[in-house]
Amino acid sequence: MKDTRLNVAGELVKPLIEVAGKDISHWFDKETGDVKRWVDPVTNLTTYYVPQGRFVGIPANAPLSNFATS
């Protein structure tokens, strides 16, 4: 049985690896320093704007059945 925590961790570092060595300052709000946010048109909830994919430190937009709490 594969450890799903490792699979999720691998997926969460993928966007960071793809831009390694590049400027990612456009991912962040200039005033707050936090990852940019937007209102999701489907859920009408404010969430992180991550078109490149969710990465480490960014919570999922919806509950996940394989979310590790430990």
C-alpha positions, 0 to 999 in steps of 0.5 A: 500500500502506498503512503498517500501522504508521500503522494500528496507531498510530491504533488505539492512540491511539483509547482515549486520544482517547475519554477526553481530558480525563477522569480515567483514574486507575482504569486504574492500580494505586494502589500501583505506578502501572502499568496494572492487570493481570489473569489472562486466563481463556482463556490463564491468563496475567497481562496488562494489564487494558484493557477500553477497548482496548489503547493506546500502551505496552501490548503485545499479548496475542499475537504480531501479524503486523503488529507493527513492530519499527523 
